[in-house]
């Protein structure tokens, strides 16, 4: 019974790869690849435009306040008159 189960596992695990390989080698696969390459070219152009818009948006921060430091300088300084011994 163990060898039959093993054969079933091998068969069902190889089945998807066999189907994909058969589609890739057919005329449908060639059409899909051609359409993918066309879509890729358009996507690259759109990505370039999106990167340019992102760069312009970073440069034009007119609607945002300046970035503030996490802690103001008066909060990070230790004063001489502070009694830190009791801590």
Residue pairs with C-beta under 8 A, 6 or more apart in sequence:
23 29
23 32
24 33
78 84
